[in-house]
C-alpha cells in the first residue's frame, strides 16, 4: 500500500508539461488541447524514467487513465493488463477530482462522486477497488464545497454528467453530452 500511496503523489507530474491556460480553461478543449491532456501520463512516465528511485511508480503514473474496458489512454490497455497500482490510483484520482472545485465547475458532493464511481465500475474502474474504496469509509468524512455541482448551462444543449478535469475521454456509452466538431467535453481522462 505504501508504494501506491507514493505513486499517487507524482501521478500527474506529466501535467507540468502542459500550458496553464489548457489546465484552467473554462470552455471545451480543442483537438490540440485534448491531445496535450491525453499525453500527460506518458509525459509523466518520461519524467520519472530518468530517476531510478521512482521506477517502481511508473505503472501507476503511466496508466492511471487507462480504463478497465480498454478505452483509456495513453496505451489502451485493459482489464488485468492495467497495473493494480494504476487501477487504485484511478479510483482515488477521479473521486478527488470530482469533489474538488475546478475553473469550470464547483465541487461535487462525495455522495455524487461515489455514484459516478459505482456507475462506471466494471467499464472504467475495477469493481473490487471501487468496493474497497467504499468499504474503507473514506467518503463518509470527505467534505466538498458546495454540496452539488451546477448543471451545465442550458444554452450548451448538454446535460453535464462528466468527470472533473479538462480531458477528452467520453464515458463509453454516454450520449448525454454532445460537443461541437473539433471540441471536447470535460471528462476525467
N, C-alpha and C positions, 0 to 999 in steps of 0.2 A: 504494500500500500504506500509505503514511503516513496518508492520510485514513481508511482502515479502522481502523488502529490508534487514531487519535484519536477515531473514532466509538465504538469498543469501550469506551473508558474510561467515558463517561457513558451507555452504552446502557440501563442500568437506573435512570437518575435518577428516573424516574417512581415508583419504589418509595418515595421519601421521602414520598409522599402516603399510604402505607399504614400502618395501625396496627401497631405492633411485635408485638402478640400474633398477628396474622394471619401475619406473616412467620416467626415462630418457633413456630407451632402444631404440636404433635406429632401430632394426630389429623386425621381428614378435614376438609376445608373445607366449610362450609355454602354455600348459594346466594349469600348476600351477600358472603361472603369470596371466593368464586370470582369473582364479578363484579368485585370490587376488584382482585384479582390480574390478571385479564384486561385491566383498564383501564390498567395501568401503562405500556405502550408509548405509548398515546395521551396519558397524563398527561406522560410524558417529552417528547413532541413539543411539547405546550403550554408546558412549562417552557423549552425551548431556543428556541422560536419567537421569544421576545422578545429573544434575544441574536443580533444579526446575524452575529457571528463564528462562531457554531455552526450556522448554517443548512445548511451542506453536510453535516452529520452527521444531519440529520433522517431521511432514509430508513433509515439503519442503526438509529436509535433507535426509530422508529415501527414498523418491520416486522421486527424481529429474532425475533418469534414467529409470523411467517407461515410456513406450511408449503408446500412445493413443490406438493402436491396441492390446495391451497386450503382446508384445514381449520384453518388457524391464525387468529390474531387480531392486531390489532383489526379489520382490514378484509376478511379473507378473500380477499386477492389470492393468485394462484398463478403457478407457473412463472416465466417471464422477467419477468412484471409485478412480481415481488419484486426490488427493487433489489439489485444484486450485493453491495454493502456489507452489507446485511441478511442475505443468504444466507451470507456468510462469517462474520459475527458469530454467526449461529445455530449453526453447527457448533462454533465455539470455545466459545460460551456453554454449550451442552449438555455438551460434553466437560468443561469446567471445573466445571460444576455436579455432574456425576456423580462426579467424582474429588475432590470436597470433602465433608467431613463436614457434616451438617445436624442440626437439632434432633431429627429423627425417624428418622435412619438414619446409618450410618457411610459413609465414602468408599468408592467402588468402585475397583478397580484400573484402570489405564489400559487394559489389555487388554479388560476387561469393558466399559468405556465405549466403546472403539473398536468392539466388537462391536455395540453398540446403534446407533452411527452407521452402520455398514455395513448393518445390518438395515433401517434407516429411510431409507437412501439411495434416492432416486427417489420416495419418497412424502412424507417430511418434508424431506429435505435434498437439495441439488443434488449429484448423483453426482460431478461434476467437482471440486467443492470438497471433498467427503469424500476423494476420491482424492488431491488436492493436500495435504490435511492429513496423510494417511497418508504420502505421499511425502516430506513435509518432515521426518519423523522426530521430531516433537515428542513423540510418545508414548513413544519409547524411553528418554527421560531423565526422564519425568514420574514423580513419587513420590506415592503415595496411601497413607494410613494409615487403617484396616488395609487389607490387600490385597483383601478381598471384603466386600461389604455383607451383613449377615444377611438371611435370608428374613423375610418378614412373619410376624407371629405366626399360628400355625395357627388360633387361635380366631376370627380375622377371616375365615377361609374364602377367602383370596385368595393368589394367587401374586404376589409383588411383582416386577414387571418394569418398573417405571415409571422416569420420569426423576427428577431430583433435587430440584426445588423444589416448594413447595406451589402447584400450579396445577391447572387444571381441564380441560385438553385431554387426552382419552384418545387413545392411539395408534390411528389408523384400523385397523379390523380386529382389534384386540386384545380378545378376550373373556376373557382370563385374569384380569381384575380386575373384581370386582363391588363396587358400592358401595350403601349403603343409600339409599333415596329421600331427596333433599334434601341429600345429602353427596357429596363429590367426592374421588376418589383423588388422590394427589400425582403430578403429571407436570410436565415442563418445558413451559411454555406456549409 
